[in-house]
């Protein structure tokens, strides 16, 4: 059995020499088996181990006894021991989540804290072949896709590793018995009050008895084959994401050509984009993926809101994903003085103005952040504001004026972005729609003597 685990570790390259590994130890047979095996293999693998135990405070004295048992065992084999107590019932109530979810979140938060404290490289957890089979069956009954049918991955994010993922619960119990490990038993695992426990205690034994006595390993083989197929499709989706997607000003932009791809690829690319934007996929379901596909087929300007205030907007066939952050449109004007420096609210940019002579050389097309104006044509105050209803503007090269709204439509600027675009005004005239156009009325010509340079600078 030890060789079987060693083969799994090497196949997935779970550890590198010199790694410090945090071993999650509850005190049950699975985690004690894991701790003992890594203790025996530590020199061959060139790793250092430390045990981490979270007391969930759910079973009173029994939970305290579990903690003491793990601590004493670690002293016996001379392994560092760290523990933490958390009232999981209280956390679940405060966050309005189940005890199972709260327990998982608190455990991993503890492990990550410890990882930083100890400068560890890996976190080893004790999921086994039975856990894998139970997970796959649970997900299939909920209507999972290929990614969900993969079940529990042997290694996640090159951080969380599962060395005993191929051992069955029977093998683990035999190992503990053979090595004199008197593991603690959590009696709640023997109660069929949770879905997973019902699968463990009723469904799998029924399948073993009536259909396939080796059903656990059969399901594990299925998960492993699915993982390989899914890995290949995921790699293809990542390539398509690089080809069709990009980020700009805090939003993900998906080009319309992406939506011609096969749905197996398209749905994965959308998940990659959402994860890139949000940091995770919690609260996002398959129906939300189809909502994005549906809105892309509709008219430009259409938008929907997904969970966690994620906006999906159709911008002439391209899809823009971004987080909605409410802002108040500034109605009053901000007076600007030449020679002063101003930070622009909502942008990581600042603004500066200076007067230059006509004799200086100018690159009028240098960028969208620096523009030049005929200073002698400016009458009245210089201000910065945002758009107002009825705004008109005379873009450079045009004889007449144009509604600012129509200009935004011509430039295909998303509706939700229009209220955030700074406008530089001379008295009541719009001189510069920042990032897009300057006014014909204030352009430099042959009669210009003084030049007003206005420059926006990034990151100041």
C-alpha positions as a Markdown table, in Angstrom:
| # | Residue | x | y | z |
|---|---|---|---|---|
| 1 | Unk | 0.0 | 0.0 | 0.0 |
| 2 | Unk | 2.9 | 2.4 | 0.8 |
| 3 | Unk | 4.3 | 1.7 | -2.7 |
| 4 | Unk | 0.8 | 2.5 | -4.2 |
| 5 | Unk | 0.8 | 5.9 | -2.5 |
| 6 | Unk | 4.4 | 6.5 | -3.5 |
| 7 | Unk | 3.5 | 5.8 | -7.1 |
| 8 | Unk | 0.6 | 8.3 | -7.0 |
| 9 | Unk | 2.9 | 11.0 | -5.5 |
| 10 | Unk | 5.4 | 10.5 | -8.2 |
| 11 | Unk | 2.9 | 10.2 | -11.1 |
| 12 | Unk | 1.4 | 13.6 | -10.2 |
| 13 | Unk | 4.7 | 15.1 | -9.0 |
| 14 | Unk | 3.0 | 16.2 | -5.7 |
| 15 | Unk | 6.2 | 17.1 | -3.9 |
| 16 | Unk | 9.7 | 18.4 | -4.6 |
| 17 | Unk | 12.7 | 17.9 | -2.5 |
| 18 | Unk | 12.9 | 20.5 | 0.3 |
| 19 | Unk | 9.1 | 21.0 | 0.4 |
| 20 | Unk | 7.5 | 21.7 | 3.8 |
| 21 | Unk | 4.1 | 20.0 | 3.8 |
| 22 | Unk | 1.2 | 20.8 | 6.0 |
| 23 | Unk | -0.8 | 17.6 | 6.7 |
| 24 | Unk | -4.4 | 18.0 | 7.5 |
| 25 | Unk | -5.2 | 15.6 | 10.4 |
| 26 | Unk | -8.6 | 15.2 | 11.9 |
| 27 | Unk | -7.7 | 12.1 | 13.9 |
| 28 | Unk | -9.9 | 9.8 | 11.8 |
| 29 | Unk | -8.5 | 6.7 | 9.9 |
| 30 | Unk | -8.0 | 8.5 | 6.6 |
| 31 | Unk | -5.9 | 11.4 | 7.9 |
| 32 | Unk | -4.0 | 9.3 | 10.4 |
| 33 | Unk | -3.1 | 6.9 | 7.6 |
| 34 | Unk | -1.9 | 9.8 | 5.5 |
| 35 | Unk | 0.1 | 11.3 | 8.4 |
| 36 | Unk | 1.8 | 7.9 | 9.1 |
| 37 | Unk | 2.6 | 7.3 | 5.4 |
| 38 | Unk | 4.1 | 10.7 | 4.8 |
| 39 | Unk | 6.1 | 10.3 | 8.1 |
| 40 | Unk | 7.6 | 7.0 | 6.7 |
| 41 | Unk | 8.2 | 8.5 | 3.2 |
| 42 | Unk | 9.5 | 11.9 | 4.3 |
| 43 | Unk | 13.2 | 11.0 | 3.9 |
| 44 | Unk | 12.8 | 9.3 | 0.5 |
| 45 | Unk | 10.8 | 12.3 | -0.7 |
| 46 | Unk | 13.0 | 14.8 | 0.9 |
| 47 | Unk | 10.2 | 16.7 | 2.6 |
| 48 | Unk | 9.4 | 18.0 | 6.0 |
| 49 | Unk | 5.9 | 17.6 | 7.5 |
| 50 | Unk | 3.8 | 19.4 | 10.1 |
| 51 | Unk | 0.3 | 18.4 | 11.3 |
| 52 | Unk | -2.7 | 20.8 | 11.3 |
| 53 | Unk | -5.9 | 20.1 | 13.2 |
| 54 | Unk | -9.0 | 22.2 | 13.3 |
| 55 | Unk | -11.4 | 21.6 | 16.2 |
| 56 | Unk | -14.9 | 22.4 | 14.8 |
| 57 | Unk | -16.4 | 22.5 | 18.3 |
| 58 | Unk | -19.4 | 20.5 | 17.1 |
| 59 | Unk | -19.1 | 17.4 | 19.2 |
| 60 | Unk | -18.1 | 18.8 | 22.6 |
| 61 | Unk | -15.8 | 16.6 | 24.6 |
| 62 | Unk | -15.4 | 14.1 | 21.7 |
| 63 | Unk | -14.0 | 16.9 | 19.5 |
| 64 | Unk | -11.6 | 17.9 | 22.3 |
| 65 | Unk | -10.5 | 14.3 | 22.6 |
| 66 | Unk | -9.8 | 14.2 | 18.9 |
| 67 | Unk | -7.6 | 17.2 | 19.2 |
| 68 | Unk | -5.6 | 15.8 | 22.1 |
| 69 | Unk | -5.2 | 12.5 | 20.4 |
| 70 | Unk | -3.6 | 14.0 | 17.3 |
| 71 | Unk | -1.4 | 16.3 | 19.4 |
| 72 | Unk | -0.1 | 13.3 | 21.5 |
| 73 | Unk | 0.4 | 11.2 | 18.4 |
| 74 | Unk | 2.5 | 14.0 | 16.8 |
| 75 | Unk | 4.6 | 14.3 | 20.0 |
| 76 | Unk | 5.2 | 10.5 | 19.8 |
| 77 | Unk | 6.6 | 10.6 | 16.3 |
| 78 | Unk | 8.2 | 14.1 | 16.7 |
| 79 | Unk | 6.1 | 16.0 | 14.2 |
| 80 | Unk | 5.2 | 19.6 | 14.6 |
| 81 | Unk | 1.6 | 20.1 | 15.6 |
| 82 | Unk | -0.7 | 23.1 | 15.2 |
| 83 | Unk | -4.4 | 23.4 | 16.1 |
| 84 | Unk | -7.2 | 26.0 | 16.1 |
| 85 | Unk | -10.7 | 26.0 | 17.5 |
| 86 | Unk | -13.6 | 27.5 | 15.6 |
| 87 | Unk | -17.3 | 27.4 | 16.5 |
| 88 | Unk | -18.6 | 26.2 | 13.2 |
| 89 | Unk | -22.3 | 26.4 | 14.2 |
| 90 | Unk | -21.8 | 30.1 | 14.9 |
| 91 | Unk | -19.9 | 30.7 | 11.6 |
| 92 | Unk | -22.6 | 28.9 | 9.7 |
| 93 | Unk | -25.3 | 31.1 | 11.2 |
| 94 | Unk | -23.4 | 34.3 | 10.7 |
| 95 | Unk | -22.7 | 33.5 | 7.0 |
| 96 | Unk | -26.1 | 31.8 | 6.4 |
| 97 | Unk | -24.4 | 28.7 | 5.0 |
| 98 | Unk | -24.4 | 25.0 | 5.9 |
| 99 | Unk | -22.2 | 23.6 | 8.7 |
| 100 | Unk | -20.4 | 21.4 | 6.0 |
| 101 | Unk | -19.6 | 24.5 | 3.9 |
| 102 | Unk | -18.6 | 26.5 | 6.9 |
| 103 | Unk | -16.4 | 23.7 | 8.2 |
| 104 | Unk | -14.6 | 23.4 | 4.8 |
| 105 | Unk | -14.1 | 27.1 | 4.5 |
| 106 | Unk | -12.6 | 27.4 | 8.0 |
| 107 | Unk | -10.4 | 24.4 | 7.6 |
| 108 | Unk | -8.8 | 25.7 | 4.4 |
| 109 | Unk | -8.5 | 29.2 | 5.8 |
| 110 | Unk | -6.6 | 27.7 | 8.7 |
| 111 | Unk | -4.4 | 25.7 | 6.4 |
| 112 | Unk | -3.6 | 28.7 | 4.2 |
| 113 | Unk | -2.8 | 30.8 | 7.3 |
| 114 | Unk | -0.4 | 28.1 | 8.5 |
| 115 | Unk | 1.1 | 27.8 | 5.0 |
| 116 | Unk | 2.1 | 31.5 | 5.1 |
| 117 | Unk | 3.3 | 31.3 | 8.7 |
| 118 | Unk | 5.5 | 28.2 | 8.1 |
| 119 | Unk | 6.5 | 29.1 | 4.6 |
| 120 | Unk | 5.2 | 25.7 | 3.5 |
| 121 | Unk | 4.9 | 24.7 | -0.2 |
| 122 | Unk | 2.1 | 22.0 | -0.1 |
| 123 | Unk | -1.1 | 21.1 | 1.9 |
| 124 | Unk | -1.8 | 17.4 | 2.0 |
| 125 | Unk | -5.4 | 16.2 | 2.6 |
| 126 | Unk | -6.7 | 12.7 | 3.1 |
| 127 | Unk | -9.3 | 12.3 | 0.3 |
| 128 | Unk | -9.4 | 8.6 | -0.8 |
| 129 | Unk | -11.0 | 6.4 | -3.5 |
| 130 | Unk | -14.3 | 6.1 | -1.6 |
| 131 | Unk | -14.5 | 9.9 | -1.2 |
| 132 | Unk | -13.9 | 10.2 | -5.0 |
| 133 | Unk | -16.7 | 7.7 | -5.8 |
| 134 | Unk | -19.1 | 9.5 | -3.4 |
| 135 | Unk | -18.3 | 12.9 | -5.0 |
| 136 | Unk | -18.8 | 11.6 | -8.5 |
| 137 | Unk | -22.1 | 10.0 | -7.7 |
| 138 | Unk | -23.3 | 13.1 | -5.9 |
| 139 | Unk | -22.5 | 15.3 | -8.8 |
| 140 | Unk | -24.1 | 13.0 | -11.3 |
| 141 | Unk | -27.3 | 13.0 | -9.4 |
| 142 | Unk | -27.2 | 16.8 | -9.4 |
| 143 | Unk | -26.8 | 16.9 | -13.2 |
| 144 | Unk | -23.1 | 17.7 | -13.6 |
| 145 | Unk | -21.1 | 18.0 | -16.8 |
| 146 | Unk | -17.8 | 16.6 | -17.8 |
| 147 | Unk | -15.8 | 18.9 | -15.5 |
| 148 | Unk | -17.9 | 17.9 | -12.5 |
| 149 | Unk | -17.6 | 14.2 | -13.3 |
| 150 | Unk | -13.8 | 14.5 | -12.8 |
| 151 | Unk | -14.6 | 14.5 | -9.1 |
| 152 | Unk | -11.7 | 15.2 | -6.7 |
| 153 | Unk | -8.4 | 16.0 | -8.5 |
| 154 | Unk | -5.2 | 14.4 | -7.1 |
| 155 | Unk | -3.6 | 17.9 | -7.1 |
| 156 | Unk | -5.2 | 21.3 | -7.1 |
| 157 | Unk | -3.5 | 24.6 | -8.0 |
| 158 | Unk | -0.1 | 22.9 | -7.4 |
| 159 | Unk | -0.8 | 23.4 | -3.7 |
| 160 | Unk | -3.4 | 21.0 | -2.3 |
| 161 | Unk | -2.3 | 17.4 | -2.8 |
| 162 | Unk | -4.1 | 14.1 | -2.2 |
| 163 | Unk | -1.6 | 11.3 | -1.9 |
| 164 | Unk | -4.0 | 8.5 | -0.8 |
| 165 | Unk | -6.7 | 9.3 | -3.4 |
| 166 | Unk | -6.3 | 5.8 | -4.9 |
| 167 | Unk | -6.6 | 3.9 | -1.6 |
| 168 | Unk | -10.1 | 2.5 | -0.7 |
| 169 | Unk | -11.5 | 2.9 | 2.7 |
| 170 | Unk | -11.0 | -0.8 | 3.3 |
| 171 | Unk | -7.3 | -0.5 | 2.5 |
| 172 | Unk | -7.0 | 2.4 | 4.8 |
| 173 | Unk | -8.6 | 0.6 | 7.7 |
| 174 | Unk | -6.4 | -2.4 | 7.1 |
| 175 | Unk | -3.3 | -0.2 | 7.1 |
| 176 | Unk | -4.3 | 1.4 | 10.4 |
| 177 | Unk | -4.8 | -2.0 | 12.0 |
| 178 | Unk | -1.6 | -3.4 | 10.6 |
| 179 | Unk | 0.4 | -0.4 | 12.0 |
| 180 | Unk | -1.3 | -0.1 | 15.4 |
| 181 | Unk | -3.0 | 3.2 | 14.6 |
| 182 | Unk | -6.1 | 3.5 | 16.9 |
| 183 | Unk | -7.7 | 6.3 | 14.9 |
| 184 | Unk | -10.7 | 8.3 | 16.3 |
| 185 | Unk | -14.1 | 7.7 | 14.9 |
| 186 | Unk | -16.5 | 10.6 | 14.1 |
| 187 | Unk | -19.9 | 9.1 | 14.9 |
| 188 | Unk | -21.7 | 11.6 | 12.7 |
| 189 | Unk | -20.1 | 9.8 | 9.7 |
| 190 | Unk | -22.2 | 6.8 | 10.6 |
| 191 | Unk | -25.5 | 8.7 | 10.5 |
| 192 | Unk | -27.4 | 8.9 | 7.2 |
| 193 | Unk | -28.6 | 12.5 | 7.8 |
| 194 | Unk | -26.4 | 14.0 | 5.0 |
| 195 | Unk | -26.5 | 13.2 | 1.3 |
| 196 | Unk | -22.9 | 12.1 | 1.3 |
| 197 | Unk | -23.5 | 9.8 | 4.3 |
| 198 | Unk | -26.5 | 8.2 | 2.5 |
| 199 | Unk | -24.4 | 7.5 | -0.5 |
| 200 | Unk | -21.6 | 6.1 | 1.7 |
| 201 | Unk | -23.8 | 4.0 | 4.0 |
| 202 | Unk | -26.6 | 3.0 | 1.6 |
| 203 | Unk | -26.1 | 3.6 | -2.1 |
| 204 | Unk | -22.5 | 2.3 | -2.6 |
| 205 | Unk | -23.1 | -0.9 | -0.4 |
| 206 | Unk | -26.2 | -1.5 | -2.5 |
| 207 | Unk | -24.3 | -1.1 | -5.8 |
| 208 | Unk | -21.5 | -3.4 | -4.5 |
| 209 | Unk | -24.0 | -6.1 | -3.5 |
| 210 | Unk | -26.3 | -5.9 | -6.5 |
| 211 | Unk | -24.2 | -4.6 | -9.5 |
| 212 | Unk | -20.5 | -4.5 | -9.1 |
| 213 | Unk | -18.5 | -5.4 | -5.9 |
| 214 | Unk | -15.6 | -3.3 | -7.2 |
| 215 | Unk | -17.8 | -0.2 | -7.9 |
| 216 | Unk | -15.6 | 2.2 | -6.0 |
| 217 | Unk | -12.5 | 1.5 | -8.2 |
| 218 | Unk | -14.7 | 1.4 | -11.3 |
| 219 | Unk | -16.0 | 4.9 | -10.6 |
| 220 | Unk | -12.5 | 6.0 | -9.9 |
| 221 | Unk | -11.3 | 4.8 | -13.3 |
| 222 | Unk | -14.2 | 6.6 | -14.9 |
| 223 | Unk | -13.2 | 9.8 | -13.1 |
| 224 | Unk | -9.6 | 9.4 | -14.1 |
| 225 | Unk | -10.5 | 8.9 | -17.8 |
| 226 | Unk | -12.9 | 11.9 | -17.6 |
| 227 | Unk | -10.2 | 14.0 | -16.1 |
| 228 | Unk | -7.8 | 13.3 | -19.0 |
| 229 | Unk | -10.5 | 14.2 | -21.6 |
| 230 | Unk | -11.5 | 17.3 | -19.7 |
| 231 | Unk | -7.9 | 18.4 | -19.3 |
| 232 | Unk | -7.5 | 18.3 | -23.1 |
| 233 | Unk | -10.7 | 20.4 | -23.7 |
| 234 | Unk | -9.6 | 22.8 | -21.0 |
| 235 | Unk | -6.3 | 23.4 | -22.7 |
| 236 | Unk | -8.0 | 24.1 | -26.0 |
| 237 | Unk | -10.4 | 26.5 | -24.2 |
| 238 | Unk | -7.4 | 28.4 | -22.7 |
| 239 | Unk | -5.9 | 28.8 | -26.1 |
| 240 | Unk | -9.2 | 30.2 | -27.4 |
| 241 | Unk | -9.4 | 32.5 | -24.5 |
| 242 | Unk | -6.0 | 34.0 | -25.4 |
| 243 | Unk | -7.1 | 34.3 | -29.0 |
| 244 | Unk | -10.6 | 35.9 | -28.5 |
| 245 | Unk | -10.5 | 37.6 | -25.1 |
| 246 | Unk | -8.8 | 40.5 | -23.5 |
| 247 | Unk | -9.1 | 42.9 | -20.5 |
| 248 | Unk | -9.6 | 46.7 | -20.6 |
| 249 | Unk | -10.3 | 49.1 | -17.7 |
| 250 | Unk | -11.4 | 46.3 | -15.3 |
| 251 | Unk | -13.6 | 44.5 | -17.8 |
| 252 | Unk | -13.2 | 41.3 | -19.8 |
| 253 | Unk | -14.1 | 41.7 | -23.5 |
| 254 | Unk | -15.1 | 38.6 | -25.5 |
| 255 | Unk | -14.9 | 39.1 | -29.3 |
| 256 | Unk | -18.0 | 38.0 | -31.3 |
| 257 | Unk | -15.9 | 35.5 | -33.2 |
| 258 | Unk | -15.6 | 33.4 | -30.1 |
| 259 | Unk | -19.3 | 32.6 | -30.2 |
| 260 | Unk | -18.9 | 30.6 | -33.4 |
| 261 | Unk | -16.8 | 28.0 | -31.5 |
| 262 | Unk | -18.3 | 24.7 | -30.5 |
| 263 | Unk | -20.3 | 25.0 | -27.3 |
| 264 | Unk | -18.0 | 22.6 | -25.4 |
| 265 | Unk | -15.2 | 25.2 | -26.0 |
| 266 | Unk | -17.4 | 28.3 | -25.7 |
| 267 | Unk | -18.9 | 27.4 | -22.4 |
| 268 | Unk | -15.4 | 26.8 | -20.9 |
| 269 | Unk | -14.0 | 30.0 | -22.3 |
| 270 | Unk | -16.9 | 31.9 | -20.6 |
| 271 | Unk | -16.1 | 30.2 | -17.3 |
| 272 | Unk | -12.5 | 31.2 | -17.7 |
| 273 | Unk | -13.5 | 34.8 | -18.3 |
| 274 | Unk | -15.9 | 34.8 | -15.3 |
| 275 | Unk | -13.3 | 33.3 | -13.1 |
| 276 | Unk | -10.7 | 35.9 | -14.3 |
| 277 | Unk | -13.2 | 38.7 | -13.5 |
| 278 | Unk | -14.5 | 37.4 | -10.2 |
| 279 | Unk | -11.7 | 35.2 | -8.8 |
| 280 | Unk | -14.0 | 32.2 | -8.5 |
| 281 | Unk | -17.2 | 30.6 | -9.9 |
| 282 | Unk | -19.3 | 30.5 | -6.7 |
| 283 | Unk | -23.0 | 31.2 | -7.3 |
| 284 | Unk | -22.5 | 30.9 | -11.1 |
| 285 | Unk | -24.3 | 28.0 | -12.8 |
| 286 | Unk | -24.8 | 26.5 | -16.2 |
| 287 | Unk | -27.9 | 28.6 | -16.8 |
| 288 | Unk | -25.8 | 31.8 | -16.4 |
| 289 | Unk | -23.5 | 30.5 | -19.2 |
| 290 | Unk | -26.5 | 30.1 | -21.5 |
| 291 | Unk | -27.7 | 33.6 | -20.5 |
| 292 | Unk | -24.5 | 35.0 | -21.8 |
| 293 | Unk | -24.7 | 33.0 | -25.1 |
| 294 | Unk | -28.3 | 34.2 | -25.5 |
| 295 | Unk | -27.6 | 37.9 | -25.0 |
| 296 | Unk | -24.8 | 37.7 | -27.5 |
| 297 | Unk | -27.3 | 36.7 | -30.2 |
| 298 | Unk | -29.5 | 39.7 | -29.3 |
| 299 | Unk | -29.3 | 43.4 | -30.1 |
| 300 | Unk | -26.4 | 45.7 | -29.2 |
| 301 | Unk | -26.9 | 47.5 | -25.9 |
| 302 | Unk | -28.7 | 44.7 | -24.3 |
| 303 | Unk | -27.4 | 43.7 | -20.9 |
| 304 | Unk | -28.1 | 41.4 | -17.9 |
| 305 | Unk | -26.9 | 41.1 | -14.4 |
| 306 | Unk | -25.5 | 37.8 | -13.1 |
| 307 | Unk | -25.0 | 37.0 | -9.4 |
| 308 | Unk | -22.5 | 39.2 | -7.5 |
| 309 | Unk | -23.3 | 42.2 | -9.6 |
| 310 | Unk | -21.6 | 41.0 | -12.7 |
| 311 | Unk | -22.8 | 42.8 | -15.8 |
| 312 | Unk | -23.0 | 41.1 | -19.2 |
| 313 | Unk | -23.4 | 43.7 | -22.0 |
| 314 | Unk | -23.7 | 43.2 | -25.8 |
| 315 | Unk | -21.6 | 45.8 | -27.5 |
| 316 | Unk | -22.1 | 45.3 | -31.2 |
| 317 | Unk | -21.7 | 41.6 | -30.9 |
| 318 | Unk | -18.8 | 41.7 | -28.5 |
| 319 | Unk | -19.6 | 40.7 | -24.9 |
| 320 | Unk | -18.3 | 42.9 | -22.1 |
| 321 | Unk | -18.1 | 41.4 | -18.6 |
| 322 | Unk | -17.5 | 43.7 | -15.6 |
| 323 | Unk | -18.5 | 44.2 | -12.0 |
| 324 | Unk | -21.1 | 46.9 | -11.4 |
| 325 | Unk | -19.8 | 49.5 | -9.1 |
| 326 | Unk | -22.4 | 52.2 | -8.4 |
| 327 | Unk | -21.1 | 55.8 | -8.8 |
| 328 | Unk | -22.8 | 59.1 | -8.6 |
| 329 | Unk | -22.5 | 61.1 | -11.8 |
| 330 | Unk | -21.0 | 64.4 | -10.8 |
| 331 | Unk | -23.4 | 67.2 | -11.8 |
| 332 | Unk | -21.2 | 70.2 | -10.7 |
| 333 | Unk | -18.2 | 71.4 | -12.7 |
| 334 | Unk | -14.7 | 71.3 | -11.3 |
| 335 | Unk | -12.6 | 74.4 | -11.9 |
| 336 | Unk | -9.1 | 73.7 | -13.2 |
| 337 | Unk | -6.2 | 76.0 | -12.8 |
| 338 | Unk | -3.1 | 76.0 | -15.0 |
| 339 | Unk | -0.1 | 74.7 | -13.2 |
| 340 | Unk | -2.0 | 72.6 | -10.7 |
| 341 | Unk | -2.2 | 68.8 | -10.5 |
| 342 | Unk | -5.6 | 67.0 | -10.2 |
| 343 | Unk | -6.5 | 63.4 | -9.5 |
| 344 | Unk | -9.5 | 62.1 | -11.5 |
| 345 | Unk | -12.0 | 60.3 | -9.3 |
| 346 | Unk | -12.7 | 56.7 | -10.6 |
| 347 | Unk | -9.5 | 56.6 | -12.7 |
| 348 | Unk | -5.9 | 55.9 | -11.8 |
| 349 | Unk | -4.9 | 59.1 | -13.6 |
| 350 | Unk | -4.0 | 62.7 | -12.9 |
| 351 | Unk | -4.4 | 65.8 | -14.9 |
| 352 | Unk | -1.9 | 68.7 | -15.6 |
| 353 | Unk | -2.1 | 71.8 | -17.7 |
| 354 | Unk | 0.6 | 74.2 | -19.0 |
| 355 | Unk | 0.9 | 77.0 | -21.5 |
| 356 | Unk | 3.6 | 76.6 | -24.3 |
| 357 | Unk | 4.8 | 78.7 | -27.2 |
| 358 | Unk | 3.8 | 77.9 | -30.8 |
| 359 | Unk | 7.5 | 77.5 | -31.6 |
| 360 | Unk | 7.8 | 74.3 | -29.7 |
| 361 | Unk | 7.4 | 71.1 | -31.7 |
| 362 | Unk | 4.3 | 69.0 | -31.0 |
| 363 | Unk | 3.3 | 65.5 | -32.0 |
| 364 | Unk | -0.4 | 66.0 | -32.2 |
| 365 | Unk | -1.0 | 62.3 | -32.6 |
| 366 | Unk | 1.2 | 61.2 | -29.7 |
| 367 | Unk | -1.6 | 59.5 | -27.7 |
| 368 | Unk | -5.1 | 59.9 | -26.3 |
| 369 | Unk | -3.8 | 61.2 | -23.0 |
| 370 | Unk | -2.2 | 64.4 | -24.2 |
| 371 | Unk | -3.9 | 67.1 | -26.3 |
| 372 | Unk | -3.1 | 70.7 | -27.4 |
| 373 | Unk | -5.4 | 73.6 | -27.8 |
| 374 | Unk | -5.2 | 77.2 | -29.1 |
| 375 | Unk | -5.0 | 79.1 | -25.8 |
| 376 | Unk | -6.2 | 82.5 | -27.3 |
| 377 | Unk | -9.5 | 80.9 | -28.4 |
| 378 | Unk | -10.4 | 80.0 | -24.9 |
| 379 | Unk | -12.8 | 82.4 | -23.2 |
| 380 | Unk | -13.8 | 81.9 | -19.6 |
| 381 | Unk | -13.1 | 79.2 | -17.1 |
| 382 | Unk | -11.6 | 75.8 | -17.7 |
| 383 | Unk | -13.6 | 72.9 | -16.1 |
| 384 | Unk | -13.9 | 69.2 | -15.9 |
| 385 | Unk | -17.3 | 67.6 | -15.7 |
| 386 | Unk | -19.2 | 64.5 | -16.9 |
| 387 | Unk | -21.9 | 64.4 | -19.6 |
| 388 | Unk | -25.3 | 66.1 | -19.1 |
| 389 | Unk | -28.6 | 65.6 | -21.1 |
| 390 | Unk | -28.6 | 67.5 | -24.3 |
| 391 | Unk | -24.8 | 67.9 | -24.5 |
| 392 | Unk | -23.5 | 68.8 | -28.0 |
| 393 | Unk | -20.0 | 68.8 | -29.4 |
| 394 | Unk | -18.2 | 69.8 | -32.6 |
| 395 | Unk | -15.6 | 67.0 | -33.3 |
| 396 | Unk | -12.5 | 68.0 | -35.1 |
| 397 | Unk | -13.0 | 68.0 | -38.8 |
| 398 | Unk | -16.7 | 68.6 | -38.6 |
| 399 | Unk | -18.5 | 71.8 | -39.6 |
| 400 | Unk | -21.6 | 71.4 | -37.4 |
| 401 | Unk | -22.2 | 70.1 | -34.0 |
| 402 | Unk | -23.2 | 66.6 | -33.0 |
| 403 | Unk | -25.1 | 65.3 | -30.0 |
| 404 | Unk | -22.7 | 63.8 | -27.5 |
| 405 | Unk | -25.0 | 60.8 | -27.2 |
| 406 | Unk | -24.8 | 60.2 | -31.0 |
| 407 | Unk | -21.0 | 60.5 | -30.9 |
| 408 | Unk | -20.8 | 57.8 | -28.2 |
| 409 | Unk | -23.1 | 55.6 | -30.3 |
| 410 | Unk | -20.9 | 56.1 | -33.4 |
| 411 | Unk | -17.8 | 55.3 | -31.4 |
| 412 | Unk | -19.6 | 52.2 | -30.0 |
| 413 | Unk | -18.9 | 53.2 | -26.4 |
| 414 | Unk | -21.0 | 51.0 | -24.1 |
| 415 | Unk | -23.9 | 52.8 | -22.3 |
| 416 | Unk | -22.6 | 52.0 | -18.9 |
| 417 | Unk | -19.3 | 53.6 | -19.6 |
| 418 | Unk | -20.6 | 56.9 | -21.0 |
| 419 | Unk | -21.3 | 58.6 | -17.7 |
| 420 | Unk | -17.7 | 57.9 | -16.5 |
| 421 | Unk | -15.9 | 59.7 | -19.4 |
| 422 | Unk | -14.4 | 63.0 | -18.3 |
| 423 | Unk | -15.1 | 66.1 | -20.4 |
| 424 | Unk | -12.8 | 69.1 | -20.5 |
| 425 | Unk | -14.8 | 72.3 | -21.1 |
| 426 | Unk | -13.8 | 75.9 | -22.0 |
| 427 | Unk | -16.6 | 78.0 | -20.5 |
| 428 | Unk | -19.8 | 76.1 | -21.8 |
| 429 | Unk | -18.1 | 74.4 | -24.7 |
| 430 | Unk | -16.9 | 70.8 | -24.7 |
| 431 | Unk | -13.2 | 70.9 | -25.8 |
| 432 | Unk | -12.2 | 67.3 | -25.2 |
| 433 | Unk | -14.0 | 64.1 | -24.8 |
| 434 | Unk | -11.2 | 62.4 | -22.9 |
| 435 | Unk | -9.8 | 59.4 | -24.7 |
| 436 | Unk | -11.7 | 60.0 | -27.9 |
| 437 | Unk | -12.1 | 63.4 | -29.6 |
| 438 | Unk | -11.1 | 67.1 | -29.3 |
| 439 | Unk | -13.2 | 70.1 | -30.6 |
| 440 | Unk | -12.8 | 71.7 | -34.0 |
| 441 | Unk | -13.4 | 75.1 | -32.2 |
| 442 | Unk | -10.1 | 75.1 | -30.2 |
| 443 | Unk | -7.7 | 73.3 | -32.5 |
| 444 | Unk | -4.2 | 74.7 | -33.2 |
| 445 | Unk | -3.9 | 76.5 | -36.6 |
| 446 | Unk | -1.5 | 78.8 | -38.5 |
| 447 | Unk | -2.6 | 81.8 | -36.4 |
| 448 | Unk | -2.0 | 80.1 | -33.0 |
| 449 | Unk | 0.5 | 81.9 | -30.8 |
| 450 | Unk | 0.0 | 80.3 | -27.4 |
| 451 | Unk | -0.8 | 76.6 | -26.9 |
| 452 | Unk | -2.5 | 75.0 | -23.9 |
| 453 | Unk | -1.2 | 71.5 | -23.3 |
| 454 | Unk | -3.5 | 69.2 | -21.2 |
| 455 | Unk | -2.1 | 65.9 | -20.2 |
| 456 | Unk | -3.6 | 63.0 | -18.3 |
| 457 | Unk | -1.0 | 60.8 | -16.6 |
| 458 | Unk | -1.4 | 57.1 | -15.6 |
| 459 | Unk | -0.8 | 55.8 | -12.1 |
| 460 | Unk | -0.5 | 59.1 | -10.2 |
